[in-house]
């Protein structure tokens, strides 16, 4: 009779049921393969993968052409400046057939937050994600540009608009853009502005860290006021998230958030 085989302890642990395993804490500000919402605890979806429940147009007076779909098509030769989709329940968001529609805003408000999302652009297109509806991380087709990065390039903290000109902002540390028609990602660590008991602002909002396609593009950037084309709302401890919809074709998927956690330096 053969003797029973005894497996090493580490082998047994590796095959424990998933329900018995706890996801590791990886919040070191670096990419770890799959998107963070698959690897760490605490993330929850802001988009239900079926319809626009939980989202509203910024301006109810304007047409809302945002749609959900199961797949987004890009035609690199026949129509590189457009995106196409069949409007059916699905886990992708597209800003309509023309790429020019109202901005989309969460019904929920957020304070300090970590946000992950993926986006896809047509050639030459432009969008943005506004933390608190006020502070923009720019989305732009910066693929292949030979120029130095500016506050209008993808991954920038967009500039403010004061007296008819752009002021401030933070260009991305590098050009991390992929080709048009390819899915890209942002992971954003955002700290909300602080206010005293009387409501006076005592600390500015801050982008603690921004990764674009897993590469660092912003670190510890203070924003002293709302950036250009922000929502007409005051700075506050909590505000919604806005996706810009009126600057060109853009699609989104995998929009997840969790409360901001300290970044662990390894």
N, C-alpha and C positions, 0 to 999 in steps of 0.2 A: 504494500500500500504506500502510495506517495504521501510524503509529509505535506501538511497544508502550507501554502505560501503566505508569508507574513509581509504585508506591504509596509514600506517606511511611513512614518507618521506624516511627513510632508505630503506624500501622495494621497493619503486618506483625506487630509484637510482640503487638498485641491479639488476633491470630488464631492465635497459636502454640497447638499442642495443649496441653490441660490438664496432661498429664504433664510438660510442659516448663516450667510455671509454678509458682512457689512462692507459697504463700499469704502475705499480708502479716502483719506483727506489729502488732496493733491493741490490745494490752492496755493501754488507757488508762483503764479503768474506766467507759467510756461505751458505750451501745448503738450498733450500726452496721448497723441494718436486720435482716438475717436473724440467727438464733441464732448465737452465737459458734463452736459446733462446726462450722458450715458455712463459716466465714470464716477460721479460724486453725488452725494446726498443733497437734498434741499432745493433742487431745481423744479420748476413747474412751468408748464406751457402757457403762453399768453394767447395762443391761437389753437383752437380745438381741432384743427385738421379737417373741418367739414364746411363751416360757414363763418360769417363775420360776427358771430356772437361775441360780445366783449369789446367790440370796436365800434367807433362811430365816425362820421365825417366831421372834420374840423368846422366846416360851415354848412349847415343844413340847407342853405339857400342855393348851393352849387350842386350840379349833377355829381352823383357818386357812381363811378364805373368800376370800382374795385370788384374783383371776382375771385372765386376760389376755383381750383382746377387740380387734376391729378398729374399734369405734365405741362411744362413750358417749352415751346419750340422756338429755336433761333435759326434763321436762314442766312448763313454767312455770305452767300453769293447773290441770292435773289433779293433779300431785304435785310441787310445787316443792321439797319437802324431801328428795327421793329422786333417785337416779341409776340408770339401767337399762343393761344390757349383756347380750349373748349370750356365754356363756363359750366362746370359741374362740381358737386361736392368733392373736395380734395384737400390735400395738405400743402398746397402752394397758393400764395396770394399774388395777383397780378393787377397792376393799375390800369386795367381796361385795354381796349383794342388800340387806342391812340397813344397811350402813355402820358396823357395829360388829363388829370382828374384831381379831385379834391384831396387834401391831405387826410390821412387816417390816424385816429387817436384812440388810445386805450380808454375804456371807461374807468378802469382802476387807476389809482394814483400810487406813486412810489416815492420813497425817501432815498436813503442810501441803497444802492442796488448794483448787482452784477447782472449784466445782460449778455446773452449770446444770441446771435441770429445769423442766417445765411441769406445772401442776395445774389441775383443774377442780372446783368446789365446787357442791353443792346449796345452796339457800337456808338460811341460818342454820347452815351446817356449820362444822366445826372440825377441824384436823389440825395437823401440824407436821413439819418435817424437822430431825433431830437430827444435827449434825456430831459425829463421834466417839461417837454414841449418847448424848451427854451435854448438848449445848448446842443449844437449840432456836431455830430461826427459825419464828415462829408463822405458821400458815396459818389464816385465819378469814374468814368472809363479813362484811367491813367495808364493803361497798358502801353508799354513801349515808348513813352515820352522821353526824349533826350534832355529835357529841361530840368533844372533843379526843382525840387518839390516846393509847392506853394500851398497857401491855405485853401485853395480851391481843388486840390488833388485828393485822391481817395485816401481816407485815413486821417485827414486833417481835422483839427478842431477849427471850424469855420470862423472867419473874422466877424466882428461886430460891424454895424453900419451906422456911422455917426456923421452928421453934416454932409451927407452925400458921398462918403468915401468909406472904404474898408479900414477898420482899425483893429489891431491885435490879431488874435488867432494863433494857431500853432501848426506849421507844416508837418507832415509825417516825417519820421526819422529816416525812412527809406521808401522806395516804391515797391510795395508788396503786391501790386495788382496782377491779377490773372487776365487772360484774354476775354474779350466780350463773349457772351454765350456760355461761360463756365461759372459754376457756383463758387462763391467766395464767402468768407466768414469774418465777423467781428466778434471779439470778446472784450467787453467793456466793464471796468471797475469804476463806479461813479460815486462820489461823496457829495451829498446835497449841501446847499448853503445852510449856514447856521444863523439863528435869530435869538435875540434876548427876549425877556419877558414882555417887553413893550412892542415887540415885532420888528425892531431895528436889526438889520443884517449886521452880523459881527464877523462872519467868515464867508468868503466866496465859495461857489461851487468848485469842485475839483475832479478832474479825470485822473484817477490814481494810476491807471494803466489801460492801454488799448492794444490789443493784438489784431492784426489784419492778416488773415490766412496763416495764423500761428506765429507771425513775426511782430516784434515790438515796434510800434509806430508812435506811441505817445506814452509819456511817463511823468506823473506828478505835475500836471498842467492845471493851473488855476484859471478860472474864467470869471472875470470881474463883472460880467453882465450878460444878458441874452445875446445870442449871435443873430446874424441876419436872417430874416424871414421866419422868426420865431412866432409862436402862438401869442395872441394878445392877452396874456395873463401875467400877473405879477410873480416875481420870485417868491418861493414858499418852501417850507420844510418838505412838502409832498406835492407832486404834480404828475400828470400823465406822460406817457411816451408817445411820440408822434413819428409817423413814417411819411416822408415827403412824396407826393404823388403827381405833382404838376410840372416836373422838369424833364420828363422823358421816360421811356419804357424801363420798368424795373419789376422784378419778382422777388418775393421773400418766402422763406420756409424756416422751420425749426427755430421759432422765436421763444426763448426761454429766459426766465429770470429767477433770481433768488436774492435774499438780503445780503448786503455787502459783508464780506468777512475779511479779517486781516490777511494780507498776503504773507505766507510763510517763506522766509528766506532759507534756502537749503545750502 
